[in-house]
């Protein structure tokens, strides 16, 4: 089966855009109400993508390799547990906001989506079993709904080393329009900063596109 993500076409489709994996970085704020450093880093890296035409850094590690290897098993376990079919998709552009999109782990029926995490560290999966989805995944789940217009997202955590009944964790995340509206404003302002950076540099160095 042809891969819908992590291939050359997928990397190029994301180039110069605020993507689902960046939503959390772009909206992250400290207790003082100021944006965190992660937003500045994301804006810089996306600006560089537009200037160079090259995808930004894609870090790999044992943890990311493990997650990629386990994702099909997480999906199959979810489908077995729920009876739902998860449609694998590639990069989806936001219907109205240019330079914005997401790569869901899957879409379900007409109104649902799927986000799978297979943590390399068993303690992370155990904490999810005990306390629910880690808060830092909320932006990606709500972001999937923001891009696709869907109404719910199933978050899944999977670890094959756990006993039966604990390998798979499923949590339904309902669409939170207030969260999405705030996220949209921050994404739009980040895109403006990115394009302003590019325009300033092109003008300063008299580069004609």
C-alpha positions as CSV (number, residue, x, y, z in Angstrom):
1,X,0.0,0.0,0.0
2,X,1.3,3.4,-0.9
3,X,2.2,5.6,2.0
4,X,0.0,8.7,2.4
5,X,2.4,10.4,4.8
6,X,6.2,10.7,5.2
7,X,6.8,10.5,1.5
8,X,8.2,13.2,-0.8
9,X,4.8,14.5,-1.9
10,X,3.7,14.7,1.7
11,X,6.8,16.8,2.7
12,X,6.3,19.2,-0.2
13,X,2.5,19.6,0.5
14,X,3.4,20.9,4.0
15,X,6.1,23.2,2.9
16,X,5.8,26.8,4.3
17,X,2.6,26.0,6.2
18,X,1.5,25.9,9.9
19,X,0.7,22.2,10.2
20,X,-1.1,20.1,12.8
21,X,2.1,19.1,14.6
22,X,2.9,22.8,15.0
23,X,-0.4,24.0,16.3
24,X,0.6,23.4,19.9
25,X,3.9,25.3,19.4
26,X,2.1,28.3,17.8
27,X,-0.5,28.7,20.5
28,X,1.6,27.9,23.5
29,X,1.5,30.6,26.2
30,X,3.0,31.0,29.6
31,X,1.3,31.9,32.8
32,X,2.1,35.6,32.1
33,X,0.0,35.5,28.9
34,X,3.1,35.8,26.6
35,X,3.8,33.3,23.8
36,X,6.5,30.7,24.6
37,X,9.7,30.3,22.7
38,X,8.2,27.4,20.7
39,X,6.1,29.9,18.7
40,X,9.1,31.9,17.6
41,X,11.0,28.7,16.7
42,X,8.1,27.5,14.6
43,X,7.7,30.8,12.8
44,X,11.5,30.9,12.0
45,X,11.5,27.4,10.6
46,X,8.5,27.9,8.4
47,X,9.9,31.2,7.2
48,X,13.1,29.3,6.2
49,X,11.0,26.7,4.3
50,X,9.5,29.5,2.2
51,X,12.9,31.1,1.6
52,X,14.8,28.0,0.8
53,X,12.1,25.7,-0.7
54,X,13.4,23.0,1.6
55,X,11.4,21.2,4.4
56,X,12.4,22.1,7.9
57,X,14.2,19.6,10.2
58,X,12.4,16.4,10.8
59,X,14.0,14.8,13.9
60,X,14.1,11.1,14.2
61,X,14.9,9.0,17.3
62,X,14.1,5.6,18.7
63,X,10.9,7.1,20.1
64,X,9.7,8.5,16.8
65,X,10.7,5.3,14.9
66,X,8.8,3.2,17.5
67,X,5.7,5.4,17.2
68,X,5.7,5.0,13.4
69,X,6.2,1.3,13.6
70,X,3.4,0.9,16.1
71,X,0.8,3.1,14.5
72,X,-0.7,0.4,12.2
73,X,-1.1,-1.9,15.3
74,X,-2.8,0.9,17.2
75,X,-5.1,1.5,14.3
76,X,-6.0,-2.2,14.0
77,X,-6.6,-2.5,17.7
78,X,-8.9,0.5,17.6
79,X,-10.8,-0.8,14.7
80,X,-11.2,-4.2,16.4
81,X,-12.4,-2.6,19.7
82,X,-14.8,-0.1,18.1
83,X,-15.9,-1.7,14.8
84,X,-15.1,1.6,13.1
85,X,-13.0,1.9,9.9
86,X,-10.1,4.4,10.0
87,X,-9.5,5.9,6.6
88,X,-5.8,6.8,6.1
89,X,-5.2,10.2,4.6
90,X,-2.4,12.5,3.6
91,X,-2.0,16.2,4.2
92,X,-5.3,18.2,4.2
93,X,-5.2,21.9,3.6
94,X,-7.6,24.2,5.6
95,X,-10.5,25.1,3.3
96,X,-10.1,28.9,3.7
97,X,-6.8,29.6,5.4
98,X,-3.8,29.4,3.1
99,X,-0.6,28.0,4.6
100,X,-2.5,25.9,7.1
101,X,-3.3,22.2,7.3
102,X,-3.0,18.9,9.1
103,X,-2.1,15.3,8.5
104,X,-4.6,13.3,10.6
105,X,-3.7,9.7,11.5
106,X,-7.1,8.9,10.1
107,X,-10.7,9.9,9.4
108,X,-13.8,8.1,10.7
109,X,-17.2,8.1,9.1
110,X,-18.5,11.6,8.2
111,X,-17.7,13.4,11.4
112,X,-14.8,11.8,13.2
113,X,-11.1,11.7,13.3
114,X,-8.3,9.6,14.8
115,X,-5.0,10.4,16.5
116,X,-2.8,7.6,17.7
117,X,0.2,7.8,20.0
118,X,2.4,4.9,20.8
119,X,4.7,6.2,23.5
120,X,8.2,4.7,23.6
121,X,8.3,5.1,27.4
122,X,5.8,2.8,29.1
123,X,5.3,5.3,32.0
124,X,3.7,7.7,29.5
125,X,1.1,5.1,28.5
126,X,0.5,4.2,32.1
127,X,-0.1,7.9,33.0
128,X,-2.6,8.1,30.2
129,X,-4.4,5.0,31.4
130,X,-4.6,6.7,34.9
131,X,-5.2,10.3,34.1
132,X,-6.4,10.5,30.5
133,X,-4.9,12.2,27.4
134,X,-1.9,14.4,28.1
135,X,-3.0,18.0,27.7
136,X,-0.3,18.8,25.1
137,X,-2.1,16.6,22.6
138,X,-5.3,18.8,22.7
139,X,-4.1,21.3,20.1
140,X,-3.4,18.5,17.6
141,X,-6.9,16.9,18.2
142,X,-8.8,20.2,18.1
143,X,-6.6,21.2,15.2
144,X,-7.7,18.2,13.2
145,X,-11.3,19.3,13.7
146,X,-10.4,22.9,12.8
147,X,-8.9,21.8,9.5
148,X,-11.5,19.1,8.5
149,X,-14.6,20.6,10.0
150,X,-15.4,17.4,11.9
151,X,-17.1,17.2,15.3
152,X,-15.1,14.6,17.3
153,X,-11.7,13.0,17.4
154,X,-10.7,9.8,19.1
155,X,-7.4,9.9,20.8
156,X,-5.7,6.6,21.2
157,X,-2.7,5.5,23.2
158,X,-1.2,2.1,22.5
159,X,1.5,0.0,24.0
160,X,1.8,-3.7,23.2
161,X,3.8,-4.6,26.3
162,X,0.9,-4.0,28.6
163,X,-1.6,-6.7,29.7
164,X,-4.7,-7.3,27.6
165,X,-7.3,-4.6,28.5
166,X,-4.5,-2.0,29.1
167,X,-2.7,-2.1,25.7
168,X,-5.3,0.3,24.1
169,X,-6.6,3.5,25.6
170,X,-9.4,5.4,23.7
171,X,-10.7,8.9,24.6
172,X,-13.3,10.8,22.6
173,X,-12.5,14.5,22.3
174,X,-15.5,16.6,21.3
175,X,-15.2,19.7,19.2
176,X,-14.5,22.8,21.4
177,X,-15.4,25.8,19.2
178,X,-14.0,28.3,21.8
179,X,-10.6,26.6,21.8
180,X,-10.7,26.4,18.0
181,X,-11.6,30.1,17.6
182,X,-8.7,31.1,19.8
183,X,-6.3,28.7,18.0
184,X,-7.4,30.1,14.6
185,X,-6.6,33.6,15.7
186,X,-3.1,32.6,16.8
187,X,-2.4,30.6,13.6
188,X,-3.5,33.5,11.4
189,X,-1.3,35.9,13.2
190,X,1.6,33.4,13.0
191,X,1.1,33.1,9.2
192,X,1.1,36.9,8.9
193,X,4.4,37.1,10.8
194,X,5.9,34.4,8.5
195,X,4.8,36.2,5.4
196,X,6.0,39.6,6.7
197,X,9.4,38.1,7.5
198,X,9.7,36.8,3.9
199,X,8.5,40.1,2.4
200,X,11.0,42.1,4.5
201,X,13.9,40.0,3.4
202,X,12.9,40.0,-0.3
203,X,12.6,43.7,-0.2
204,X,15.8,44.4,1.7
205,X,17.9,42.3,-0.7
206,X,15.9,43.2,-3.8
207,X,15.0,39.6,-4.6
208,X,12.4,39.2,-7.4
209,X,10.3,36.1,-7.1
